[in-house]
Amino acid sequence: KMCDRHLDEEEEDGSDWNERQFNGFFLIFTSLLAVVFVLGKFLHDRPRLQSALPEAGLTVIVGVAASAIIWLVAPHLYDADLVVNDPKYGSDIRDIANGLLSFSPTFFFGILIPPIIFNSGYHINKRLFFRHIKPILLYSTAGTFINIIVMAVLLNALVKADLTGEFKPHFSELLVFGSLIASTDPVAILAVFQKKRVDPQLFYLVFGESVLNDGVCLVLFDAFSMIVGGEGNFNGPVDAAWSLLTDFLISFTGSMCLGVASGLGVALLLKFVDMRQCRLLETSFYVLVMYLPFFAAETIKLSGIVTILFTGISAQHYAARNLSMGAQDDTDVFFRIISHIAEVAIFLELGLTVFGLGLTSFEDFCIEFFLWSLLVCLVGRACSIYPMTFLFNLSCNHTKGNQNMMDELDAEGSLAYTTINDQTAESSDMSISYNKAHMLWFSGLRGAVSYACAKNFPDDYGNHFYFVNITMLIVLVTVFVMGGLNEPFLNFLRIETGVDEKEYMGKYKEPDNLFRILDRGYIRPRVIRDYKKHKSTYNTE
């Protein structure tokens, strides 16, 4: 049966497909995309239904339905009388069906992910993002690492206690599993946040943590994967931990620097090669920025996701200023469209693979391990969110305490008093309430990045197949259950909604820091064309 057939890599990437197979595959896939977009319109017209069924969930449902139809119908087409007239007909149907029911990590990471991450960085509100960069970095780095370790340790204890049935993975495999399942994909959550115009602090904490969290998890996934089957290559846990830490720091820092350098490099090129009179060439060249840095990073073994995120941020901050107004509008719309199509395609692929997992029995899901994993995911997420929230709030309170002491010392009510009070007012939105922390914890949906990593799970101990199935179940449960309960939970916590970002930022005057001074005084004048002429406009952004 088709569900029992395990695809090899050559079949999955379609490298030996003929023209009819390609046409058949993309005819069906693009038709399913069209169905999702049409159904999405009906979903948007029904707010009550949309609050319970996220758009990502609708897309997965369409994929699952199509997957079931293909799984049932394709074998009958393969055996149809048409085979007599065309000997290759049956094999083409089989390959098209296998292609639709499989999930290619190469296609996912190389084609679909870059435009999504680039668009996130390109259209991010930089003032809000960097205003809350400290807690974002805490959650996405230290918090993610704590999350992974807690999940691996707890699952290992459950395995040792013989509570996971017959499935007993090694601890190194649990570290890899923890790193892939710690990756969050709160697309459904953020869609509700945007619709309800939720408190910008909460929005950018969830958004920023999820984007950087993906990069951190991928770096750690690669690092832990090298340990599986090679535990004897390290001289104890200290050596392994040091190797992991250095690999992570080099990869993350190098990727961030490459992303910023890419944005600056494009800005310089557009400054000295004026393409504004050739709008089509200008737009075509600029669109390539969405992919080139990503592939450059992957080629030199850095994180493409981290690189393309910071490419998007720096390209919008510097390079976009050197485009004609028409090209700026064209590329802005293009990036949004491609990103949306890629997001829908990812969730459609997730649904399509449900009937292509190659399951032979219910035991292939390792139900005991899956249920424990679901609980441990929630516990690990809590251990990453609440301690980081406490530490960050503690640092905010410490700063406010120092300011109050200085206020008391200034008995004359001098200029220093006024300045300190201004700074206190400007930082009044920095501390994170525990209602927002609860929402952050609840926003930890798992998505396509987790599943794509599972498809690359090391098979040294023969557990790859089971981890793929378990990850798929966790992704589906979090997307439908937590995604569907997102709006009621938001209302239950009484999170502020209907907030205008411009009014929100208008309350706070950003203090000058070293980066802002370097940016305005040194970097912008050298990479932006006619900077002095438009200086007043650029400096208000």
C-alpha positions as a Python dict, from the first residue, in 0.01 Angstrom:
ca = {
    (1, 'K'): (0, 0, 0),
    (2, 'M'): (106, 357, -60),
    (3, 'C'): (103, 442, 309),
    (4, 'D'): (356, 164, 369),
    (5, 'R'): (597, 282, 104),
    (6, 'H'): (899, 467, 241),
    (7, 'L'): (1024, 731, 4),
    (8, 'D'): (1392, 762, -58),
    (9, 'E'): (1560, 1099, -94),
    (10, 'E'): (1566, 1087, -475),
    (11, 'E'): (1189, 1048, -492),
    (12, 'E'): (1125, 1316, -228),
    (13, 'D'): (1315, 1596, -395),
    (14, 'G'): (1176, 1510, -739),
    (15, 'S'): (1518, 1506, -904),
    (16, 'D'): (1416, 1228, -1145),
    (17, 'W'): (1068, 1359, -1229),
    (18, 'N'): (954, 1408, -1587),
    (19, 'E'): (755, 1702, -1721),
    (20, 'R'): (414, 1538, -1672),
    (21, 'Q'): (494, 1460, -1310),
    (22, 'F'): (596, 1819, -1239),
    (23, 'N'): (286, 1954, -1411),
    (24, 'G'): (59, 1713, -1226),
    (25, 'F'): (216, 1788, -889),
    (26, 'F'): (194, 2167, -924),
    (27, 'L'): (-154, 2153, -1076),
    (28, 'I'): (-285, 1976, -766),
    (29, 'F'): (-80, 2177, -516),
    (30, 'T'): (-167, 2519, -662),
    (31, 'S'): (-533, 2414, -687),
    (32, 'L'): (-527, 2332, -316),
    (33, 'L'): (-370, 2673, -246),
    (34, 'A'): (-656, 2836, -438),
    (35, 'V'): (-909, 2637, -234),
    (36, 'V'): (-743, 2756, 90),
    (37, 'F'): (-754, 3122, -20),
    (38, 'V'): (-1124, 3099, -115),
    (39, 'L'): (-1216, 2922, 211),
    (40, 'G'): (-1004, 3178, 397),
    (41, 'K'): (-1230, 3454, 264),
    (42, 'F'): (-1536, 3274, 404),
    (43, 'L'): (-1353, 3226, 734),
    (44, 'H'): (-1272, 3600, 756),
    (45, 'D'): (-1639, 3678, 700),
    (46, 'R'): (-1733, 3470, 1007),
    (47, 'P'): (-1556, 3618, 1312),
    (48, 'R'): (-1703, 3364, 1557),
    (49, 'L'): (-1577, 3070, 1355),
    (50, 'Q'): (-1242, 3242, 1301),
    (51, 'S'): (-1195, 3289, 1675),
    (52, 'A'): (-1222, 2910, 1723),
    (53, 'L'): (-1056, 2794, 1399),
    (54, 'P'): (-732, 2975, 1308),
    (55, 'E'): (-648, 3019, 941),
    (56, 'A'): (-348, 2789, 984),
    (57, 'G'): (-585, 2523, 1118),
    (58, 'L'): (-815, 2562, 817),
    (59, 'T'): (-517, 2515, 586),
    (60, 'V'): (-410, 2199, 769),
    (61, 'I'): (-767, 2061, 744),
    (62, 'V'): (-767, 2116, 366),
    (63, 'G'): (-429, 1941, 348),
    (64, 'V'): (-546, 1645, 558),
    (65, 'A'): (-864, 1606, 348),
    (66, 'A'): (-663, 1615, 26),
    (67, 'S'): (-411, 1373, 175),
    (68, 'A'): (-687, 1123, 256),
    (69, 'I'): (-836, 1150, -94),
    (70, 'I'): (-498, 1101, -262),
    (71, 'W'): (-415, 807, -36),
    (72, 'L'): (-746, 636, -120),
    (73, 'V'): (-782, 723, -490),
    (74, 'A'): (-426, 709, -627),
    (75, 'P'): (-386, 327, -602),
    (76, 'H'): (-705, 280, -809),
    (77, 'L'): (-575, 516, -1076),
    (78, 'Y'): (-250, 324, -1077),
    (79, 'D'): (-442, 4, -1155),
    (80, 'A'): (-680, 168, -1404),
    (81, 'D'): (-722, 50, -1763),
    (82, 'L'): (-544, 365, -1882),
    (83, 'V'): (-217, 192, -1796),
    (84, 'V'): (-266, -28, -2103),
    (85, 'N'): (-253, 275, -2332),
    (86, 'D'): (31, 445, -2149),
    (87, 'P'): (275, 224, -1957),
    (88, 'K'): (419, 524, -1770),
    (89, 'Y'): (81, 651, -1654),
    (90, 'G'): (69, 440, -1340),
    (91, 'S'): (423, 520, -1229),
    (92, 'D'): (363, 893, -1287),
    (93, 'I'): (49, 882, -1071),
    (94, 'R'): (244, 699, -800),
    (95, 'D'): (528, 954, -803),
    (96, 'I'): (293, 1252, -800),
    (97, 'A'): (102, 1104, -505),
    (98, 'N'): (424, 1025, -320),
    (99, 'G'): (547, 1380, -381),
    (100, 'L'): (226, 1531, -244),
    (101, 'L'): (220, 1303, 61),
    (102, 'S'): (584, 1368, 152),
    (103, 'F'): (745, 1669, 317),
    (104, 'S'): (1081, 1779, 182),
    (105, 'P'): (1295, 1955, 447),
    (106, 'T'): (1524, 2079, 168),
    (107, 'F'): (1235, 2253, -11),
    (108, 'F'): (1100, 2383, 320),
    (109, 'F'): (1424, 2539, 446),
    (110, 'G'): (1558, 2645, 106),
    (111, 'I'): (1247, 2787, -64),
    (112, 'L'): (962, 2853, 181),
    (113, 'I'): (1132, 2972, 500),
    (114, 'P'): (1357, 3257, 366),
    (115, 'P'): (1075, 3485, 238),
    (116, 'I'): (877, 3441, 561),
    (117, 'I'): (1167, 3529, 790),
    (118, 'F'): (1292, 3806, 561),
    (119, 'N'): (945, 3964, 548),
    (120, 'S'): (921, 3944, 929),
    (121, 'G'): (1244, 4141, 964),
    (122, 'Y'): (1162, 4379, 678),
    (123, 'H'): (825, 4487, 814),
    (124, 'I'): (909, 4479, 1181),
    (125, 'N'): (856, 4795, 1384),
    (126, 'K'): (1222, 4844, 1472),
    (127, 'R'): (1157, 5092, 1752),
    (128, 'L'): (924, 4850, 1931),
    (129, 'F'): (1137, 4545, 1858),
    (130, 'F'): (1458, 4698, 1990),
    (131, 'R'): (1277, 4870, 2276),
    (132, 'H'): (1200, 4521, 2410),
    (133, 'I'): (1513, 4349, 2281),
    (134, 'K'): (1644, 4257, 2628),
    (135, 'P'): (1352, 4033, 2731),
    (136, 'I'): (1327, 3901, 2372),
    (137, 'L'): (1690, 3788, 2389),
    (138, 'L'): (1637, 3643, 2736),
    (139, 'Y'): (1341, 3434, 2623),
    (140, 'S'): (1488, 3326, 2290),
    (141, 'T'): (1838, 3231, 2410),
    (142, 'A'): (1861, 3147, 2780),
    (143, 'G'): (1490, 3061, 2798),
    (144, 'T'): (1507, 2831, 2497),
    (145, 'F'): (1815, 2653, 2631),
    (146, 'I'): (1645, 2599, 2970),
    (147, 'N'): (1335, 2473, 2789),
    (148, 'I'): (1538, 2213, 2595),
    (149, 'I'): (1732, 2089, 2898),
    (150, 'V'): (1421, 2064, 3117),
    (151, 'M'): (1232, 1867, 2852),
    (152, 'A'): (1525, 1631, 2787),
    (153, 'V'): (1586, 1566, 3158),
    (154, 'L'): (1217, 1509, 3239),
    (155, 'L'): (1161, 1279, 2942),
    (156, 'N'): (1478, 1087, 3028),
    (157, 'A'): (1348, 1040, 3385),
    (158, 'L'): (1018, 910, 3246),
    (159, 'V'): (1204, 669, 3017),
    (160, 'K'): (1413, 543, 3310),
    (161, 'A'): (1095, 499, 3516),
    (162, 'D'): (954, 280, 3236),
    (163, 'L'): (655, 514, 3183),
    (164, 'T'): (693, 559, 2806),
    (165, 'G'): (594, 210, 2694),
    (166, 'E'): (828, 24, 2463),
    (167, 'F'): (974, 344, 2317),
    (168, 'K'): (1301, 414, 2502),
    (169, 'P'): (1517, 672, 2324),
    (170, 'H'): (1870, 767, 2437),
    (171, 'F'): (1933, 1090, 2628),
    (172, 'S'): (2122, 1240, 2332),
    (173, 'E'): (1813, 1180, 2116),
    (174, 'L'): (1598, 1353, 2377),
    (175, 'L'): (1825, 1659, 2358),
    (176, 'V'): (1774, 1668, 1981),
    (177, 'F'): (1399, 1619, 2026),
    (178, 'G'): (1390, 1896, 2287),
    (179, 'S'): (1569, 2135, 2051),
    (180, 'L'): (1326, 2074, 1764),
    (181, 'I'): (1009, 2076, 1974),
    (182, 'A'): (1116, 2395, 2158),
    (183, 'S'): (1085, 2583, 1829),
    (184, 'T'): (767, 2793, 1836),
    (185, 'D'): (547, 2902, 1545),
    (186, 'P'): (272, 3131, 1679),
    (187, 'V'): (128, 3227, 1337),
    (188, 'A'): (-230, 3174, 1456),
    (189, 'I'): (-161, 3368, 1778),
    (190, 'L'): (-7, 3666, 1600),
    (191, 'A'): (-295, 3680, 1350),
    (192, 'V'): (-538, 3725, 1641),
    (193, 'F'): (-305, 3978, 1805),
    (194, 'Q'): (-299, 4186, 1486),
    (195, 'K'): (-675, 4169, 1441),
    (196, 'K'): (-744, 4277, 1801),
    (197, 'R'): (-450, 4525, 1808),
    (198, 'V'): (-316, 4378, 2128),
    (199, 'D'): (-73, 4559, 2360),
    (200, 'P'): (239, 4620, 2141),
    (201, 'Q'): (471, 4503, 2419),
    (202, 'L'): (306, 4160, 2424),
    (203, 'F'): (291, 4140, 2044),
    (204, 'Y'): (662, 4208, 2000),
    (205, 'L'): (762, 3983, 2288),
    (206, 'V'): (577, 3691, 2124),
    (207, 'F'): (688, 3784, 1773),
    (208, 'G'): (1052, 3858, 1856),
    (209, 'E'): (1093, 3552, 2077),
    (210, 'S'): (945, 3320, 1812),
    (211, 'V'): (1164, 3449, 1527),
    (212, 'L'): (1493, 3437, 1720),
    (213, 'N'): (1384, 3116, 1892),
    (214, 'D'): (1369, 2940, 1552),
    (215, 'G'): (1728, 3036, 1477),
    (216, 'V'): (1849, 2930, 1822),
    (217, 'C'): (1665, 2596, 1802),
    (218, 'L'): (1806, 2517, 1458),
    (219, 'V'): (2161, 2589, 1572),
    (220, 'L'): (2114, 2372, 1882),
    (221, 'F'): (1940, 2101, 1677),
    (222, 'D'): (2245, 2074, 1451),
    (223, 'A'): (2480, 2076, 1749),
    (224, 'F'): (2291, 1808, 1945),
    (225, 'S'): (2247, 1595, 1631),
    (226, 'M'): (2623, 1559, 1608),
    (227, 'I'): (2625, 1407, 1958),
    (228, 'V'): (2377, 1129, 1872),
    (229, 'G'): (2569, 808, 1810),
    (230, 'G'): (2897, 983, 1886),
    (231, 'E'): (2876, 1026, 2262),
    (232, 'G'): (3217, 861, 2294),
    (233, 'N'): (3383, 1138, 2093),
    (234, 'F'): (3373, 1378, 2389),
    (235, 'N'): (3585, 1371, 2705),
    (236, 'G'): (3294, 1397, 2946),
    (237, 'P'): (2994, 1631, 2974),
    (238, 'V'): (3210, 1943, 3029),
    (239, 'D'): (3386, 1893, 2697),
    (240, 'A'): (3053, 1834, 2520),
    (241, 'A'): (2896, 2143, 2683),
    (242, 'W'): (3194, 2364, 2591),
    (243, 'S'): (3189, 2241, 2230),
    (244, 'L'): (2815, 2308, 2211),
    (245, 'L'): (2847, 2658, 2358),
    (246, 'T'): (3129, 2765, 2125),
    (247, 'D'): (2948, 2628, 1819),
    (248, 'F'): (2632, 2812, 1918),
    (249, 'L'): (2804, 3146, 1985),
    (250, 'I'): (3003, 3133, 1663),
    (251, 'S'): (2703, 3035, 1453),
    (252, 'F'): (2458, 3283, 1605),
    (253, 'T'): (2695, 3581, 1617),
    (254, 'G'): (2838, 3508, 1274),
    (255, 'S'): (2489, 3476, 1123),
    (256, 'M'): (2374, 3804, 1277),
    (257, 'C'): (2683, 3989, 1149),
    (258, 'L'): (2645, 3839, 801),
    (259, 'G'): (2280, 3950, 790),
    (260, 'V'): (2361, 4311, 888),
    (261, 'A'): (2657, 4318, 647),
    (262, 'S'): (2432, 4194, 365),
    (263, 'G'): (2184, 4476, 420),
    (264, 'L'): (2464, 4734, 433),
    (265, 'G'): (2628, 4586, 124),
    (266, 'V'): (2308, 4611, -80),
    (267, 'A'): (2260, 4970, 41),
    (268, 'L'): (2611, 5065, -71),
    (269, 'L'): (2566, 4899, -409),
    (270, 'L'): (2236, 5078, -470),
    (271, 'K'): (2393, 5406, -361),
    (272, 'F'): (2677, 5391, -614),
    (273, 'V'): (2491, 5203, -891),
    (274, 'D'): (2182, 5419, -940),
    (275, 'M'): (1912, 5188, -1080),
    (276, 'R'): (1617, 5420, -1023),
    (277, 'Q'): (1570, 5487, -1394),
    (278, 'C'): (1529, 5112, -1460),
    (279, 'R'): (1248, 5026, -1222),
    (280, 'L'): (1207, 4666, -1341),
    (281, 'L'): (1579, 4588, -1301),
    (282, 'E'): (1590, 4774, -970),
    (283, 'T'): (1298, 4574, -829),
    (284, 'S'): (1426, 4242, -968),
    (285, 'F'): (1769, 4294, -814),
    (286, 'Y'): (1630, 4395, -475),
    (287, 'V'): (1400, 4092, -456),
    (288, 'L'): (1708, 3864, -469),
    (289, 'V'): (1810, 3995, -127),
    (290, 'M'): (1535, 3769, 8),
    (291, 'Y'): (1743, 3459, -77),
    (292, 'L'): (2112, 3537, -143),
    (293, 'P'): (2226, 3593, 221),
    (294, 'F'): (2035, 3283, 331),
    (295, 'F'): (2217, 3056, 86),
    (296, 'A'): (2549, 3227, 164),
    (297, 'A'): (2501, 3153, 535),
    (298, 'E'): (2402, 2791, 475),
    (299, 'T'): (2702, 2742, 246),
    (300, 'I'): (2947, 2843, 519),
    (301, 'K'): (2758, 2646, 788),
    (302, 'L'): (2591, 2942, 961),
    (303, 'S'): (2221, 2984, 1044),
    (304, 'G'): (2031, 3099, 736),
    (305, 'I'): (1725, 3193, 945),
    (306, 'V'): (1917, 3430, 1175),
    (307, 'T'): (2105, 3574, 877),
    (308, 'I'): (1796, 3646, 667),
    (309, 'L'): (1611, 3799, 966),
    (310, 'F'): (1883, 4059, 1021),
    (311, 'T'): (1918, 4105, 645),
    (312, 'G'): (1552, 4204, 635),
    (313, 'I'): (1593, 4447, 925),
    (314, 'S'): (1908, 4612, 786),
    (315, 'A'): (1785, 4614, 423),
    (316, 'Q'): (1470, 4802, 520),
    (317, 'H'): (1667, 5037, 746),
    (318, 'Y'): (1937, 5124, 492),
    (319, 'A'): (1896, 4977, 142),
    (320, 'A'): (1528, 5063, 90),
    (321, 'R'): (1616, 5435, 117),
    (322, 'N'): (1818, 5406, -205),
    (323, 'L'): (1527, 5268, -409),
    (324, 'S'): (1286, 5476, -614),
    (325, 'M'): (947, 5529, -451),
    (326, 'G'): (785, 5299, -705),
    (327, 'A'): (1032, 5019, -636),
    (328, 'Q'): (983, 5063, -261),
    (329, 'D'): (607, 5013, -302),
    (330, 'D'): (649, 4720, -544),
    (331, 'T'): (894, 4528, -327),
    (332, 'D'): (696, 4598, -10),
    (333, 'V'): (386, 4436, -160),
    (334, 'F'): (586, 4156, -323),
    (335, 'F'): (755, 4055, 4),
    (336, 'R'): (418, 4042, 182),
    (337, 'I'): (255, 3832, -92),
    (338, 'I'): (538, 3580, -121),
    (339, 'S'): (558, 3548, 257),
    (340, 'H'): (184, 3480, 285),
    (341, 'I'): (184, 3222, 6),
    (342, 'A'): (484, 3048, 163),
    (343, 'E'): (312, 3035, 505),
    (344, 'V'): (-3, 2883, 355),
    (345, 'A'): (205, 2635, 151),
    (346, 'I'): (386, 2520, 467),
    (347, 'F'): (67, 2441, 659),
    (348, 'L'): (-83, 2281, 349),
    (349, 'E'): (222, 2055, 322),
    (350, 'L'): (186, 1967, 691),
    (351, 'G'): (-169, 1851, 633),
    (352, 'L'): (-79, 1661, 316),
    (353, 'T'): (184, 1453, 493),
    (354, 'V'): (-57, 1309, 752),
    (355, 'F'): (-150, 1013, 530),
    (356, 'G'): (203, 980, 400),
    (357, 'L'): (371, 901, 732),
    (358, 'G'): (394, 529, 652),
    (359, 'L'): (202, 415, 961),
    (360, 'T'): (130, 45, 998),
    (361, 'S'): (-39, 48, 1339),
    (362, 'F'): (-158, 281, 1616),
    (363, 'E'): (157, 193, 1811),
    (364, 'D'): (367, 386, 1560),
    (365, 'F'): (255, 705, 1737),
    (366, 'C'): (410, 587, 2069),
    (367, 'I'): (105, 722, 2253),
    (368, 'E'): (255, 704, 2604),
    (369, 'F'): (563, 898, 2498),
    (370, 'F'): (351, 1146, 2297),
    (371, 'L'): (122, 1225, 2593),
    (372, 'W'): (416, 1271, 2828),
    (373, 'S'): (591, 1486, 2565),
    (374, 'L'): (286, 1710, 2537),
    (375, 'L'): (283, 1765, 2913),
    (376, 'V'): (660, 1813, 2927),
    (377, 'C'): (637, 2074, 2648),
    (378, 'L'): (408, 2281, 2869),
    (379, 'V'): (632, 2238, 3174),
    (380, 'G'): (947, 2320, 2978),
    (381, 'R'): (784, 2628, 2829),
    (382, 'A'): (684, 2744, 3177),
    (383, 'C'): (1041, 2694, 3303),
    (384, 'S'): (1167, 2913, 3020),
    (385, 'I'): (911, 3195, 3049),
    (386, 'Y'): (849, 3256, 3419),
    (387, 'P'): (1210, 3262, 3552),
    (388, 'M'): (1317, 3491, 3266),
    (389, 'T'): (1019, 3719, 3336),
    (390, 'F'): (1110, 3732, 3706),
    (391, 'L'): (1475, 3813, 3631),
    (392, 'F'): (1388, 4084, 3380),
    (393, 'N'): (1134, 4247, 3613),
    (394, 'L'): (1392, 4231, 3891),
    (395, 'S'): (1639, 4422, 3674),
    (396, 'C'): (1368, 4680, 3591),
    (397, 'N'): (1286, 4726, 3961),
    (398, 'H'): (1656, 4758, 4042),
    (399, 'T'): (1693, 5035, 3785),
    (400, 'K'): (1388, 5217, 3918),
    (401, 'G'): (1525, 5183, 4272),
    (402, 'N'): (1852, 5348, 4170),
    (403, 'Q'): (1660, 5630, 4004),
    (404, 'N'): (1449, 5687, 4317),
    (405, 'M'): (1764, 5709, 4531),
    (406, 'M'): (1904, 5973, 4299),
    (407, 'D'): (1573, 6161, 4314),
    (408, 'E'): (1598, 6178, 4693),
    (409, 'L'): (1959, 6300, 4678),
    (410, 'D'): (1859, 6585, 4450),
    (411, 'A'): (1690, 6806, 4711),
    (412, 'E'): (1707, 7117, 4491),
    (413, 'G'): (1476, 6974, 4221),
    (414, 'S'): (1744, 7037, 3962),
    (415, 'L'): (1769, 6930, 3598),
    (416, 'A'): (1893, 6586, 3703),
    (417, 'Y'): (1563, 6525, 3882),
    (418, 'T'): (1363, 6609, 3571),
    (419, 'T'): (1581, 6390, 3349),
    (420, 'I'): (1548, 6092, 3582),
    (421, 'N'): (1172, 6130, 3602),
    (422, 'D'): (1157, 6140, 3222),
    (423, 'Q'): (1360, 5820, 3204),
    (424, 'T'): (1132, 5655, 3461),
    (425, 'A'): (826, 5748, 3256),
    (426, 'E'): (990, 5624, 2937),
    (427, 'S'): (1058, 5284, 3096),
    (428, 'S'): (711, 5245, 3253),
    (429, 'D'): (609, 4986, 2989),
    (430, 'M'): (923, 4776, 3027),
    (431, 'S'): (828, 4545, 3315),
    (432, 'I'): (624, 4241, 3211),
    (433, 'S'): (302, 4165, 3398),
    (434, 'Y'): (233, 3803, 3484),
    (435, 'N'): (-83, 3807, 3274),
    (436, 'K'): (139, 3880, 2975),
    (437, 'A'): (378, 3607, 3091),
    (438, 'H'): (84, 3364, 3098),
    (439, 'M'): (-1, 3464, 2740),
    (440, 'L'): (363, 3420, 2637),
    (441, 'W'): (358, 3070, 2784),
    (442, 'F'): (35, 2988, 2601),
    (443, 'S'): (173, 3123, 2272),
    (444, 'G'): (424, 2841, 2240),
    (445, 'L'): (256, 2666, 1945),
    (446, 'R'): (469, 2418, 1753),
    (447, 'G'): (476, 2438, 1375),
    (448, 'A'): (647, 2355, 1051),
    (449, 'V'): (1003, 2422, 1171),
    (450, 'S'): (964, 2151, 1434),
    (451, 'Y'): (830, 1905, 1179),
    (452, 'A'): (1097, 1986, 920),
    (453, 'C'): (1368, 1928, 1183),
    (454, 'A'): (1202, 1597, 1275),
    (455, 'K'): (1235, 1487, 912),
    (456, 'N'): (1610, 1543, 952),
    (457, 'F'): (1624, 1361, 1288),
    (458, 'P'): (1936, 1141, 1317),
    (459, 'D'): (1857, 770, 1278),
    (460, 'D'): (2162, 623, 1454),
    (461, 'Y'): (1939, 431, 1697),
    (462, 'G'): (1654, 364, 1453),
    (463, 'N'): (1405, 605, 1614),
    (464, 'H'): (1374, 862, 1333),
    (465, 'F'): (1035, 727, 1217),
    (466, 'Y'): (879, 748, 1564),
    (467, 'F'): (1005, 1100, 1640),
    (468, 'V'): (855, 1221, 1309),
    (469, 'N'): (513, 1080, 1405),
    (470, 'I'): (527, 1218, 1759),
    (471, 'T'): (628, 1563, 1634),
    (472, 'M'): (342, 1567, 1382),
    (473, 'L'): (90, 1489, 1659),
    (474, 'I'): (227, 1763, 1886),
    (475, 'V'): (215, 2016, 1601),
    (476, 'L'): (-148, 1929, 1519),
    (477, 'V'): (-260, 1941, 1883),
    (478, 'T'): (-97, 2278, 1955),
    (479, 'V'): (-219, 2438, 1628),
    (480, 'F'): (-581, 2330, 1675),
    (481, 'V'): (-625, 2326, 2055),
    (482, 'M'): (-401, 2611, 2169),
    (483, 'G'): (-455, 2810, 1847),
    (484, 'G'): (-833, 2772, 1881),
    (485, 'L'): (-834, 2873, 2248),
    (486, 'N'): (-607, 3172, 2191),
    (487, 'E'): (-875, 3442, 2175),
    (488, 'P'): (-1076, 3316, 2476),
    (489, 'F'): (-753, 3293, 2677),
    (490, 'L'): (-660, 3647, 2573),
    (491, 'N'): (-998, 3772, 2695),
    (492, 'F'): (-972, 3567, 3016),
    (493, 'L'): (-639, 3733, 3102),
    (494, 'R'): (-787, 4078, 3026),
    (495, 'I'): (-496, 4177, 2806),
    (496, 'E'): (-534, 4531, 2670),
    (497, 'T'): (-654, 4541, 2308),
    (498, 'G'): (-738, 4813, 2054),
    (499, 'V'): (-399, 4982, 2108),
    (500, 'D'): (-261, 5204, 1831),
    (501, 'E'): (114, 5145, 1784),
    (502, 'K'): (186, 5506, 1682),
    (503, 'E'): (7, 5647, 1986),
    (504, 'Y'): (180, 5389, 2205),
    (505, 'M'): (525, 5490, 2082),
    (506, 'G'): (435, 5858, 2094),
    (507, 'K'): (433, 5838, 2473),
    (508, 'Y'): (799, 5744, 2488),
    (509, 'K'): (1106, 5929, 2375),
    (510, 'E'): (1383, 5688, 2288),
    (511, 'P'): (1708, 5791, 2464),
    (512, 'D'): (2022, 5811, 2255),
    (513, 'N'): (2257, 5517, 2288),
    (514, 'L'): (2584, 5417, 2125),
    (515, 'F'): (2415, 5242, 1832),
    (516, 'R'): (2181, 5535, 1754),
    (517, 'I'): (2472, 5777, 1766),
    (518, 'L'): (2682, 5560, 1532),
    (519, 'D'): (2382, 5494, 1307),
    (520, 'R'): (2292, 5859, 1255),
    (521, 'G'): (2636, 6009, 1268),
    (522, 'Y'): (2845, 5752, 1081),
    (523, 'I'): (2660, 5464, 912),
    (524, 'R'): (2359, 5629, 746),
    (525, 'P'): (2552, 5918, 586),
    (526, 'R'): (2785, 5665, 420),
    (527, 'V'): (2533, 5413, 286),
    (528, 'I'): (2221, 5621, 208),
    (529, 'R'): (2211, 5841, -102),
    (530, 'D'): (2141, 6211, -33),
    (531, 'Y'): (2120, 6144, 340),
    (532, 'K'): (2179, 6507, 441),
    (533, 'K'): (1890, 6619, 219),
    (534, 'H'): (1642, 6383, 391),
    (535, 'K'): (1810, 6368, 732),
    (536, 'S'): (1515, 6510, 927),
    (537, 'T'): (1276, 6254, 774),
    (538, 'Y'): (1500, 5951, 833),
    (539, 'N'): (1584, 6044, 1192),
    (540, 'T'): (1219, 6039, 1299),
    (541, 'E'): (1189, 5669, 1207),
}
